[in-house]
C-alpha cells in the first residue's frame, strides 16, 4: 500500500503554542515587508489576528520579537528582533530534521 506521511511541527510552552509554520510565515513576512499590517494582508489574515499572534508569542517566550515604529508622515514600520531571527533559525532547523525523518521513513515503506 502506497501512502504519504504527513506531520505538523510546532513549539509549545505550558501547552500554549509559541511557533508553528503559520507564525513562522508571519515573522518572515514582517521581516520582508517591514510592516505587520502588510505582512497580515499578504498572508490573508487580519492585522488584529497577526498582532494577537505576536503578543501571545512574546508573552510565552518572555521576550520581544518585533520592534514597531508608530505611523506618521512616512508611516510606521516593524523589524524583527535578534531573538525573533534566532527563533526562526531554530524552527527551520527543527523542520529540516523532521523532513529528514519523513524521507527516511518513506524510503523504508
Beta strands, then each sheet from edge to edge (+ up, - down):
strand 1: 10-13
strand 2: 16-20
strand 3: 66-69
strand 4: 77-80
sheet 1: 1+ 2-
sheet 2: 3+ 4-
end
